[in-house]
Amino acid sequence: MFAERDTGEEMEAIVLSHEQGGIPGAGAASSSHPAHITDATIPAARAEVAALPREAARLSGSFPLRDGTVLHQRAIRVDDASRLQAFHQRLSERAVFFRFAGILPELNRELAERLSQVDYTDRMAIVLTSGANTEEPIIAVARYQRVEHDTAEFALVLEDAWQGRGIGPRLLRTLAAYAVSKGVTTFLANVLYDNDRMLALLRHSGMLTTLRIRDGYAEAWLDIARVVRADDAH
């Protein structure tokens, strides 16, 4: 289980290298990104919201905190772009820097739409909102993208005002369980070496198997399958 420690319970950010295209200082765009959604295609996309894959739809539910506050978790939807933009605006510069490995004052519409599109198998994201209403603001996002048959890069960012309340470890656990159901056994994270809070979380997650420092980043490998199997056994 996750250690409930002040040094590691808010998983602020891990950068996914495949999402950095078009961000200053973050490398070239990847040709594997989904096509840009225009305003004209949004209504058609919304029609697909009710047709989430069964496993993704099952994620929808309450997310109670230790202090009695109840949040809501669900799979990301294609109509979440504007909520992702608003979420980004509420993040501190520090959280944004750790998430995107650079300064990104505003999440533009194109990137927000890209991040809201997943296939629920090789690319997946789970969001937390302050309530179950479909228009409630997003306060946390956890995502992964498969990079090999059984390995996926992952990221999780949490709004600053909600940090320190035990959200990060539980959301990571939820994302890991879903990924394992899709054949992923290992999570890979490249964390900026000075992101002490994130590194503390990884070290106390019960999943970490390898941690290497290179070129200003800490490369972490997590054995998510072993931990999920142990959880299921209990």
Backbone as a ProteinNet text record, in pm:
[ID]
protein_1_A
[PRIMARY]
MFAERDTGEEMEAIVLSHEQGGIPGAGAASSSHPAHITDATIPAARAEVAALPREAARLSGSFPLRDGTVLHQRAIRVDDASRLQAFHQRLSERAVFFRFAGILPELNRELAERLSQVDYTDRMAIVLTSGANTEEPIIAVARYQRVEHDTAEFALVLEDAWQGRGIGPRLLRTLAAYAVSKGVTTFLANVLYDNDRMLALLRHSGMLTTLRIRDGYAEAWLDIARVVRADDAH
[TERTIARY]
83.3	0	87.2	28	101.9	125.5	244.8	271	205.1	127.7	60.9	160.5	240.9	346.2	328.3	353.6	342.2	439.1	551.8	651.3	612.1	510.4	487.2	344.9	245.7	110.8	47.5	107.1	50.7	142.7	95.5	176.2	159.2	246.8	221.2	235	344.7	361.2	471.5	448.2	551.4	528.4	632.7	615	608.7	516.6	510	574.1	681.8	757	676.5	583.3	506.8	405	382	283.8	347.7	478.5	546.4	553.6	504.6	513.1	446.1	515.1	459.2	479.3	542.2	567.2	710.1	735.6	870.8	965.1	1078.5	1180.5	1150	1044.9	1004.4	1016.2	1082.2	1104.5	1004.2	1025.3	941.4	811	712.8	583.2	594.5	511.6	511.1	401	429.6	329.1	223.8	243.4	146.1	29.8	30.7	-79.1	-208.2	-323.3	-451.1	-473.4	-557.4	-588.7	-656.7	-635.4	-693.9	-845.5	-915	-1060.5	-1099.5	-1178.8	-1225.3	-1356.7	-1398	-1525.2	-1641.1	-1627.5	-1736.3	-1754.2	-1646.4	-1656.6	-1691.7	-1689.5	-1716.5	-1855.2	-1964.2	-2095.8	-2100.7	-2038.6	-2037	-1959	-1849.9	-1769.5	-1848.5	-1929.6	-2007.7	-2106.8	-2149.7	-2243.3	-2180.3	-2045.3	-1975.6	-1953	-1982.8	-1955.2	-2026.4	-2151.8	-2229.7	-2185.2	-2097.2	-2055.5	-1914.3	-1877.1	-1746.9	-1735.7	-1615.9	-1598.5	-1643.3	-1690.2	-1748.1	-1650.6	-1523.6	-1426.5	-1403.3	-1401.6	-1381.9	-1503.4	-1622.3	-1744.3	-1752.7	-1698.9	-1703.9	-1618.8	-1529.5	-1445.3	-1523.3	-1635.2	-1713.3	-1767.2	-1738.3	-1786.5	-1727.5	-1763.2	-1716.3	-1571	-1504.7	-1364.8	-1353.5	-1387.7	-1388.9	-1248.1	-1228.1	-1101.5	-1106.8	-990.6	-982.7	-1056.8	-1072.5	-1139.7	-1290.2	-1342	-1485.7	-1531.4	-1446.5	-1479.4	-1495	-1595.5	-1617.4	-1600.9	-1501.7	-1480.6	-1542	-1528.1	-1582.8	-1472.4	-1460.9	-1364.2	-1436.9	-1374.9	-1431.5	-1322.8	-1350.3	-1261.6	-1273.2	-1164	-1168.4	-1258.4	-1317.1	-1407.1	-1357.1	-1404.7	-1360.4	-1409.3	-1507.9	-1557.3	-1491.2	-1380.7	-1314.9	-1209.3	-1190.2	-1082.1	-1090.1	-1206.4	-1218.5	-1195.6	-1237.4	-1213.1	-1064.5	-994.2	-849	-779.6	-826.7	-768.6	-788.7	-908.1	-935.9	-853.5	-838.5	-756	-611.7	-558.9	-421.2	-401.9	-500.2	-489.8	-481.6	-535.4	-533.7	-406.7	-325.1	-201.8	-96	-9.4	102.6	206.6	294.9	402.6	489.6	510.3	593.1	532.1	400.2	332.7	335.2	313.9	317.5	456.8	559.1	696.3	730.6	693	720.5	641.4	521.1	436.9	488.5	529.1	564.8	713.1	793.6	937.1	967.2	888.4	906.7	793.2	803.8	701.8	589.1	468.3	352	238.6	237.5	138.5	-5.8	-28.3	-164.1	-164.9	-264.3	-283.2	-370.8	-311.1	-390	-494.5	-589.3	-702.8	-657.5	-561	-516.6	-459	-371.7	-313.6	-418.5	-510.1	-616.1	-703	-733.7	-814.3	-736.3	-607	-524	-521.9	-508.8	-501.9	-635.2	-744.2	-875.9	-917.1	-839	-869.1	-783.5	-845.8	-775.6	-850.8	-784.7	-854.4	-897.2	-868.8	-908.2	-838.6	-736.4	-657.5	-508.7	-458	-316.7	-293.6	-394.3	-390	-512	-486.6	-595.2	-571.7	-678.7	-669.9	-790.9	-765.9	-870.3	-867.8	-984.7	-991.2	-1067.4	-1032.8	-1110.7	-1178.5	-1303.5	-1377.5	-1432.9	-1474.8	-1524.3	-1664.9	-1730.9	-1863.9	-1899.4	-2015.2	-2054.3	-2119	-2155.7	-2213.3	-2115.3	-2165.4	-2076.8	-1997.7	-2041.3	-1971.2	-1879.8	-1864.5	-1779.2	-1633.5	-1558	-1419.2	-1330.3	-1231	-1131.2	-1029.8	-994	-892.8	-770.2	-776.1	-660.1	-676.2	-563	-562.7	-449.5	-482.1	-381.5	-392	-278.7	-284.3	-165	-184.4	-71.7	-79.6	33.6	39.2	134.7	86.7	168.7	283.3	403.8	520.7	580.8	551.5	586.5	468.7	480	367.9	319.5	410.9	370.7	418.1	459.6	513.7	443.4	415.1	349.7	414.4	429.9	466.7	342.3	362.2	246.4	273.7	165.2	173.8	53.2	73.1	-37.9	-12.2	-111.4	-97.8	-221.1	-197	-301.8	-302.6	-421.3	-432.9	-372.9	-297.3	-222.3	-310.4	-429.3	-516	-560.5	-546.3	-591.2	-475.9	-355.7	-241.6	-237	-168.3	-153.1	-272.8	-363.4	-485.2	-499.3	-388.1	-387.1	-442.8	-457.8	-519.5	-424	-300.3	-206.7	-185.3	-150.6	-127.4	-247.9	-366.8	-486.9	-517.7	-497.9	-525.3	-425.2	-300.2	-200.5	-241.1	-290.7	-333.4	-449.1	-542	-656.3	-610.6	-521.9	-469.2	-392.9	-313.8	-234.8	-325.2	-431.1	-522.1	-586.1	-625.2	-684.6	-581.8	-459.8	-355.2	-325.3	-320.4	-294.6	-404	-527.7	-638.4	-624.8	-541.4	-516.9	-382.3	-319.9	-196.5	-68.3	-77.7	41.9	89.8	218.5	273.3	370.5	419.9	522.6	488.7	501.2	492	632.3	654.3	780.5	755.3	839.6	827.7	964.3	967	1086.9	1057.4	1115.6	1084.5	1202.9	1178.2	1284.8	1353.4	1484.9	1561	1533	1486	1459	1312.9	1235.4	1096.8	1097.2	1140.7	1160.3	1032.5	921.7	794.1	754.6	774	738.8	829.4	957.3	1051.9	1023.1	982.1	946.6	826.2	728.2	610.4	648.2	732.6	771.9	846	933.7	1011.8	924.4	815.3	728.3	601.2	596.5	475.1	457.2	565.5	558.6	570.1	585.4	593	732.1	811	937.3	1034.9	1092.3	1192.8	1328	1329.6	1454.5	1442.5	1548.9	1553.4	1694.1	1703.3	1832.7	1828.6	1934.4	1945.6	2028.6	1972.8	2046.2	1993.9	2088.1	2055.3	1948.5	1957	1863.6	1730.4	1713.4	1589.6	1617	1517.4	1519	1428	1483.2	1406.6	1361.3	1230.6	1174.7	1092.6	1110.1	1033.6	951.4	821	730.2	669.3	674.9	613.4	469.2	380.4	241.2	165.4	203.5	130.6	141.7	260.6	280.4	194.3	189.2	113.5	-36.7	-82.2	-224.9	-267.2	-183.7	-215.1	-223.6	-132.9	-135.3	-261.8	-301.6	-425.3	-546.3	-548.9	-661.8	-669.1	-553.9	-550	-609.6	-613.8	-670.5	-815.2
-119.1	0	124.7	237.3	362.1	405	459.4	519.4	656.8	684	812.8	910	976	1063.8	1202.1	1305.2	1442.1	1468.6	1396.6	1420.9	1362.9	1278.3	1213.1	1187.2	1245.3	1205.6	1288.9	1401.7	1474.4	1459	1382	1352	1463.8	1561.3	1683.8	1667.6	1608.6	1609.4	1518.1	1451.5	1380.3	1411.6	1443.2	1481.1	1357.6	1358.2	1255.9	1314.3	1256.3	1315.9	1323.4	1231.4	1231.7	1344.3	1414.8	1521.9	1659.2	1667.7	1794.7	1869.8	1811.5	1877.1	2013.5	2114.4	2247.2	2331.9	2277.2	2352.4	2401.8	2531.1	2583.8	2508.3	2464.7	2396.7	2252.1	2198.2	2062	1967.2	2005.2	1910.6	1922.1	1843.9	1851.7	1777.6	1816	1749.1	1610.2	1519.6	1381.9	1362.9	1287.7	1261.2	1163.5	1104.6	1007.2	1072.5	1205.8	1271.7	1260.8	1251.5	1247.5	1374.5	1366.4	1483.2	1589.8	1715.3	1827.7	1827.9	1847.6	1856.6	2001.6	2030.5	2166.4	2188.1	2315.1	2345	2275.3	2255	2192.6	2046.3	1981.5	1839.4	1812	1913.7	1892.4	1834.7	1884.7	1825.6	1676.3	1632.2	1489.4	1413.6	1473.7	1407.9	1391.7	1490.8	1482.4	1367.3	1330.7	1220	1088.7	1085.9	963.2	952.3	1059.1	1059.5	944.9	921	816.4	677.6	666.9	536.4	501.8	537.6	500.3	348.4	294.2	150.7	111.3	-10.1	-53.1	-35.7	-76.2	-66.5	78.6	168.1	309.6	367.7	329.9	379.9	337.2	219	168.2	249.4	329.3	411.7	523.6	559.7	671.4	639.2	726.7	703.3	801.3	785	875.9	849	952	946.2	1016.9	947.4	1011.9	1036.3	1151.3	1184.1	1153.7	1154.6	1120.4	1220.2	1343.9	1445.9	1449.2	1353.2	1345.9	1409.5	1488.3	1546.2	1435.1	1445.9	1345.3	1408.7	1362.6	1405.2	1302.8	1324.3	1232.4	1196	1069.4	1025.5	970.6	987.4	933.5	930.5	859.1	860.9	995.7	1041.7	1166.7	1150.6	1263.4	1260.5	1358.8	1341.9	1429.1	1572.1	1595.7	1731	1799.4	1744.9	1799.8	1905.7	1940.3	2032.3	2164.3	2225.8	2355.5	2342	2230.4	2209	2186.5	2121.3	2106.6	2242.5	2329.7	2463.2	2540.9	2533.8	2603.4	2544.9	2413.5	2344.7	2394	2402.9	2448.1	2590.3	2674.7	2813.4	2823.6	2725.6	2729.1	2668.8	2603.7	2542.3	2649.1	2623	2712.9	2697.3	2797	2788.4	2666.4	2635.2	2519.5	2389.7	2372.5	2250.8	2239.3	2351.3	2350.1	2315.3	2372.3	2345.8	2198.1	2138.6	1996.8	1910.7	1952	1872.9	1876.5	1996.1	2011.4	2039.4	2034.2	2057.9	2192	2290.8	2423.5	2515.3	2640.5	2739.1	2730.9	2715.6	2708.3	2787.4	2920.3	3002.8	2966.1	2917.2	2886.2	2754.6	2672.6	2548.6	2581.3	2582.7	2623.1	2517.5	2558.7	2470.9	2342.3	2353	2234.8	2130.3	2172.2	2076.1	2023.3	2109.3	2064	1957.8	1976.2	1877.2	1747	1760.1	1640.5	1560	1630.6	1562.4	1502.4	1555.2	1502.4	1383.7	1352.6	1239.2	1118.7	1011	886.7	771.4	656.3	539.5	441.9	476.6	399.4	263.9	243.1	120.5	154.3	207	245.5	386.5	470.6	604.9	619.9	656.7	662.5	777.1	839.8	943.3	934.6	955.1	960.2	1098.7	1158	1290.1	1283	1373.5	1396.7	1531.7	1537.3	1663.2	1686.8	1809.9	1843.5	1791.6	1739.8	1682.2	1597.7	1534.2	1442.5	1511.1	1638.6	1712	1715.4	1700.3	1692.9	1820.8	1932.9	2059.3	2095.9	2008.6	2037.9	2053.2	2143.9	2164.6	2044.6	2024.1	1919.2	1968.4	1881.7	1918.6	1827.8	1717.5	1628.7	1546	1512.4	1428.4	1326.7	1200.1	1093.6	1030.4	1007.8	951.1	861	772.4	692.6	680.8	650.4	615	497.3	394	275.3	309.4	270.7	293.9	162.9	53.9	-80.6	-171	-296.9	-388.6	-388.3	-391.4	-400.3	-282	-173.4	-57.7	69.6	156.2	283.5	395.9	511.8	633.1	684.3	742.1	794.3	933.5	1003.9	1138.8	1162.3	1247	1283.9	1424.1	1510.4	1646.7	1681.4	1750	1780.7	1930	1988.1	2130.6	2160.8	2268.6	2301.3	2305.5	2360.8	2377.5	2244.1	2134.6	2004.1	1914.1	1964.3	1881.9	1855.5	1747.5	1713.6	1645.7	1593.2	1532.3	1385.2	1324.1	1180.8	1143.6	1239.5	1213	1141.5	1190.2	1137.7	987.3	929.7	785.1	702.5	744.5	667.1	676.1	793.7	808.8	729.5	727.2	643.7	497	454.3	314.9	282.4	374.3	353.5	343.8	433.5	431.5	302.8	258.5	136	14.9	6	-108	-113.9	2.3	6.3	-35	16.5	-16.3	-165.8	-226.3	-370.6	-448.7	-402.1	-470.2	-462.1	-370.2	-354.1	-412.5	-489.3	-558.6	-485.6	-370	-296.1	-352.7	-379.6	-431.1	-334.3	-235.7	-144.6	-1	87.8	230.7	289.5	380.6	452	600.3	663.6	806.9	872.6	988.1	1070.6	1198	1210.1	1316.6	1412.4	1541.6	1638.5	1610.8	1612.4	1566.6	1648.2	1773.4	1855.1	1849.7	1760.4	1741.7	1645.5	1697.9	1613.9	1545.5	1615.3	1559.2	1438.1	1450.8	1340.2	1220.1	1247.5	1138.9	1067.8	1143.8	1082.5	991.6	1036.4	953.7	822.9	830.5	710.1	612.9	667.6	581	510	571.8	512.9	451.3	435.1	384.5	234.4	162.7	17.6	-42.7	40.6	-6.1	10.6	102.1	138	21.6	-5	-109.5	-54.5	52.6	110.2	261.7	330.2	475.6	517.3	583.6	626.2	774.8	845.7	988.1	1005.3	1080.8	1107.8	1236.3	1322.1	1444.6	1529.4	1543.1	1628.2	1563.8	1437.7	1366	1241.8	1203.1	1075.1	981.3	873	774	665.2	652.5	559.2	452.2	329.5	215.7	158.1	141.8	91.6	-41.3	-139.4	-270.2	-263.3	-218.3	-199.1	-331.2	-429.1	-556	-628.5	-628.6	-698	-637.3	-505	-437.8	-456.2	-447.5	-466.9	-609.2	-707.1	-846	-862.8	-797.4	-805.6	-742	-629.5	-563.9	-654	-717.1	-804.5	-924.3	-970.4	-1086.8	-1055.5	-928.3	-887.3	-841.6
0	0	0	-35.9	-32.6	111.9	135.5	265.5	269.6	371.5	386	448.8	366.5	414.1	353.8	432.2	383	269	265.3	161.2	28.3	25.4	-100.5	-139.2	-71	-104.4	-212.9	-254.3	-365.8	-485.4	-583.6	-700.4	-800.7	-796.1	-869.8	-1019.5	-1068.8	-1213.6	-1258	-1368.9	-1441.2	-1587.4	-1657.8	-1797.2	-1885.9	-1979.9	-2082.9	-2208.2	-2253.3	-2363.6	-2491.3	-2513.4	-2638.1	-2643.4	-2530.7	-2528.5	-2540.2	-2563.6	-2554.5	-2685.6	-2793.6	-2921.9	-2919.8	-2976.1	-2984.4	-2861.2	-2755.5	-2634.3	-2638.4	-2621.4	-2627.6	-2536.2	-2593.3	-2516.5	-2488.9	-2548.5	-2516.8	-2633.8	-2741.8	-2849.2	-2960.3	-3064.2	-3183.7	-3163.6	-3243.5	-3237.4	-3295.2	-3243.2	-3290.7	-3392.9	-3495.4	-3598.4	-3551.8	-3432.7	-3382.3	-3310.5	-3293.6	-3224	-3304.2	-3235.7	-3305.8	-3385	-3485.8	-3568.1	-3484.1	-3520	-3447.4	-3462.9	-3351.7	-3354.7	-3375.2	-3472.9	-3496	-3423.7	-3412.3	-3347.1	-3417	-3547.8	-3623.2	-3587.1	-3536.6	-3506.7	-3361.7	-3276.7	-3135.5	-3109.3	-3173	-3145.6	-3173.1	-3282.6	-3313.1	-3207.7	-3159.4	-3057.5	-2928.6	-2894.2	-2771.4	-2776.2	-2894.3	-2907.5	-2865	-2861.5	-2824.8	-2674.8	-2599	-2456.6	-2385.9	-2424.8	-2358.6	-2398.4	-2496.4	-2546.1	-2502.3	-2380.2	-2327.4	-2321.6	-2341.8	-2321.3	-2180.7	-2166.7	-2039.9	-1923.7	-1944.3	-1835.7	-1795.4	-1893.7	-1863.3	-1791.4	-1834.3	-1771.1	-1624.9	-1593.8	-1456.5	-1359.6	-1411.2	-1324.5	-1257.4	-1314.5	-1262.2	-1123.5	-1027.9	-893.1	-794.1	-668.7	-564.8	-528.9	-478.9	-439.4	-304.4	-194.8	-62.8	-9.8	53.5	115.7	264.9	328	469.8	557.8	510.5	592.2	570.7	494.5	470.6	340.5	276.7	146.7	43.2	-41.7	-144.9	-282.5	-356.9	-494.1	-587.5	-717.5	-817	-915.8	-947.9	-1047.8	-1170	-1285.9	-1409.3	-1516.3	-1624	-1740.4	-1810.1	-1867.9	-1942.9	-2064.2	-2108.2	-2223.7	-2328.9	-2452.1	-2560.1	-2544.3	-2457.4	-2436.8	-2317.1	-2268.6	-2150.3	-2182.4	-2307.9	-2344.1	-2269	-2264.8	-2198.1	-2048	-1989.1	-1846.3	-1819.3	-1912.1	-1897.4	-1903.6	-1991	-2000	-1870.2	-1814.7	-1689	-1575.1	-1574	-1474.3	-1481.8	-1602.2	-1622.3	-1568.2	-1587.4	-1541.8	-1389.9	-1319.3	-1172.6	-1113.1	-1195.9	-1146.4	-1120.4	-1022.8	-997.4	-1108.4	-1121.2	-1220.7	-1194.5	-1068.1	-1031.3	-1081.7	-1059.4	-1103.9	-1255.8	-1324.6	-1471.1	-1520.8	-1458.4	-1500.4	-1486	-1373.2	-1353.4	-1451.4	-1487.1	-1576.8	-1720.7	-1767.4	-1908	-1930.3	-1824.8	-1835	-1901.3	-1869.5	-1925.9	-1886.2	-1926	-1894.4	-1997.4	-1951.3	-2039	-1972.9	-1990.2	-1920.7	-1953.6	-2074.6	-2117.3	-2194	-2166.8	-2241.6	-2362.2	-2481.6	-2597.8	-2633.1	-2715.3	-2746.2	-2815.2	-2904.7	-2978.1	-2884.2	-2791.5	-2698.4	-2601.9	-2557.4	-2467.2	-2533.3	-2659.9	-2732.2	-2750.1	-2776.8	-2791.2	-2661.9	-2549.4	-2420.9	-2378.6	-2431.4	-2394.9	-2480.6	-2584.3	-2672.5	-2633.7	-2596.6	-2564.4	-2628.8	-2639.2	-2694.4	-2585.1	-2457.5	-2340.3	-2331.5	-2412.6	-2404.6	-2402	-2511.7	-2518.3	-2465.9	-2471.6	-2414.7	-2324.9	-2199.6	-2102.9	-2006.9	-1961.4	-1858.4	-1766.8	-1639	-1537.4	-1475.9	-1458.5	-1396.9	-1265.6	-1174.9	-1053.8	-1067.5	-1028.6	-1028.4	-888.1	-863.7	-730.6	-705.4	-808.4	-793	-913.9	-909.7	-1015.4	-1135	-1120.4	-1232.3	-1348.3	-1470.3	-1586.9	-1610.5	-1555.1	-1575.8	-1458.8	-1360.2	-1245.5	-1290.2	-1229.3	-1270	-1237.5	-1321	-1299.8	-1197.3	-1102.5	-1003	-1007.2	-1082.5	-1096.4	-1222.7	-1283.7	-1403.2	-1391.3	-1413.5	-1420.3	-1557.9	-1622.9	-1758	-1784.6	-1883.1	-1931.7	-2082.3	-2142.8	-2284.7	-2300.7	-2366.6	-2388.7	-2483.9	-2446.3	-2530.8	-2580.2	-2512	-2555	-2520.3	-2556.1	-2535.4	-2391.4	-2294.7	-2154.8	-2070.9	-2135.2	-2063.8	-2108.3	-2012.4	-2044.1	-1965	-2029.3	-1957.8	-1885.5	-1768.5	-1697.5	-1642.6	-1613.3	-1557.6	-1468.6	-1368.5	-1281.8	-1230.3	-1243.9	-1192.4	-1110.1	-999.9	-903.2	-875.9	-876.5	-847.7	-710.4	-701.9	-580.2	-455.4	-467.1	-351.3	-290.9	-366.8	-319.6	-277.9	-277.4	-241	-90.9	-55.1	84.9	147.4	64.5	117.8	77.8	36.9	6.9	-128.1	-217.3	-347.6	-442.8	-452.7	-551.2	-547.6	-432.3	-427.2	-468.7	-426.3	-460.5	-608.3	-666.8	-808.5	-891.5	-848.2	-915	-909	-794.4	-777.4	-873	-885.4	-974.8	-1119.6	-1159.2	-1295.6	-1320.6	-1223.7	-1238.7	-1256.7	-1178	-1188.8	-1326.8	-1377.5	-1511.1	-1615.6	-1604.5	-1702.3	-1703	-1585.8	-1577.9	-1649.4	-1639.2	-1707.2	-1858.8	-1906.7	-2050	-2092.1	-2004.4	-2040.8	-2008.1	-1942.2	-1900.7	-1767.3	-1756.5	-1631.1	-1565.2	-1642.2	-1592.3	-1628.6	-1531.8	-1557.3	-1561	-1654	-1667.2	-1644.7	-1563.8	-1539.8	-1554.3	-1619.8	-1625.6	-1548.2	-1430.5	-1336.2	-1327.6	-1333.6	-1313.2	-1179.4	-1178.6	-1062.1	-935.8	-950.1	-832.3	-788.6	-845.3	-802	-682.8	-568.2	-450.3	-404.3	-412.9	-366.1	-450.2	-581.7	-669	-646.2	-630.8	-607.3	-475.5	-374.6	-246.5	-262	-341	-364.2	-431	-532.5	-603.8	-513.1	-430.5	-341	-239.1	-198.8	-96.6	-154.9	-285.6	-349.8	-335.1	-305.5	-303.7	-441.5	-545.1	-683.3	-744.3	-690.1	-752.3	-754.2	-872.4	-885	-927	-1008.1	-1057.6	-1061.3	-1017.6	-1023.3	-1066.3	-1181.9	-1235.1	-1267.3	-1234.6	-1264.2	-1390.3	-1486.9	-1609.4	-1673.2	-1714.4	-1789	-1721.3	-1590.8	-1519.8	-1486.4	-1522.3	-1495.9	-1411.5	-1335.2	-1266.2	-1345.1	-1393.4	-1468.8	-1372.1	-1355.2	-1257.7	-1327.2	-1282.3	-1333.3	-1218.8	-1243	-1140.7	-1184.1	-1095.7	-1121	-1073.7	-1161.3	-1120.2	-1112.9	-1195.8	-1198.6	-1065.7	-1008.1	-880.6	-770.9	-764.7	-660	-680.1	-805.2	-832.2	-798.1	-830.7	-794.4	-644.1	-570.4	-424.9	-368.5	-427.8	-383.5	-407.3	-525.1	-558.3	-464.1	-418	-329.7	-193.5	-159.3	-31.8	-46.8
[MASK]
++++++++++++++++++++++++++++++++++++++++++++++++++++++++++++++++++++++++++++++++++++++++++++++++++++++++++++++++++++++++++++++++++++++++++++++++++++++++++++++++++++++++++++++++++++++++++++++++++++++++++++++++++++++++++++++++++++++++++

